[in-house]
Amino acid sequence: MPLTDVAIRNAKPRDKTYRVGDTLGLFLLVQPSGGKLWRVKYRIDGKEKKLAIGIYPQVGLAEARRRRDAARELVAAGKDPGREKVRSRIQAETTFDAIAAEFCAKRRRDGQKAWAVSTATRSAYLLSLLKGSIGKLPITDIEPADVLIAVRKIERKGQLESARRTLQLAGAVFRYAVATARLASDPTRDLRGALTAPTVTHYGAIIDGYEGKPITKLAMQLAPHVFVRPGELRHAEWNEFDLKGALWTIPAGKTKMRKDHLVPLSPQSIAILEDLHALTGPDGYVFPSIRSRKRPMSDNTINAGLRRLGYSTDEMTAHGFRATASTLLNESGKWNPDAIERALAHGDSDRVRAAYHRGAHWKERVAMAQWWSDHLDCL
């Protein structure tokens, strides 16, 4: 006899679990605790199986029957509803969105400083731009063309830097999926050069016209000379600098690669730091917050300063100083690519190679720092 809503509500708990049947294999399990669980009985390959399809009252009688009918359609097609349910759950857990969220969560866990968290937040935002295109696709089903179409939608809006960065982050998510044994290879590996390169904007002279806070202006002036990550600049402390030795040692705890990073300082950089020393030295943060010297400058201060100078987010950001340095240093043809990569503090998975290159390219990096500052003066 078919169930009714009244009969379901009146089904009281007993000492043992019991079932109340509906039709076509649907029944309700009434537990001693009072919980009521929907189940569907079906046969596949001659074996009787049961499928959990919900909890009453969250799943009402009409919805339970709809789910029962969907299960029966799968059986009629020769498919096991139980296996299909497991498969659907696995697919939901391995969509691009799901793995991107996992990747961003890992970046937050790995970050020991506030700037790492802000970087992860920015990454999450850029990856969210892919939700409407590849976000819901199982990561194993995504082809290079799918990714290219997705990032070109961003590019067509004129957001060239965002498109480039989103493609890089998508590649990082795919490589994370490879590293966690959920994907064979990164589909973005052959998409280099597929997007329009953002136009390099020469910014040196206009920064001199900034009329905001002196510390912010000096931060914007120093950033292109040293081209470190924005968080490393903001969290710089005076005890890390040897101005006489023309050296800035960024401790491992503040770097993305979790290794000390040495930055040779040009005379131009030292001159800016000496001006800063008069304002914020000799102890604590080089670029303290305007509210408290115990905290570093806000992660949005330099970007806000660039906006005041008229630069849009797609023309220049604090992180864009690194991209500009990388582009122009490589285009100059004067420097070993490994020396440029070392100056940018990009990682090397081979520890022996990393140690060798750090030593082998130091003199070249010192010369490159001087050439780069001189080149900025010319620009």
Secondary structure, 3 states (H helix, E strand, C coil): CCCCHHHHHHCCCCCCCEEEECCCCEEEEECCCCCEEEEEEEEECCEEEEEEEEEECCCCHHHHHHHHHHHHHHHHCCCCHHHHHHHHHHHHHCEHHHHHHHHHHHHHHHCCCHHHHHHHHHHHHHHHCCHHHHHCCEHHHCCHHHHHHHHHHHHHCCCHHHHHHHHHHHHHHHHHHHHCCCCCCCCCCCCCCCCCCCCCCCCHHHHCCCCCCHHHHHHHHHHHHHCCCHHHHHCCEHHHEECCCCEEEECHHHCCCCCCEEEECCHHHHHHHHHHHHHHCCCCECCECCCCCCCECCCCHHHHHHHHCCCCCCCCCCCHHHHHHHHHHHHHCCCCHHHHHHHCCCCCCCHHHHHHHHHHCHHHHHHHHHHHHHHHHHC
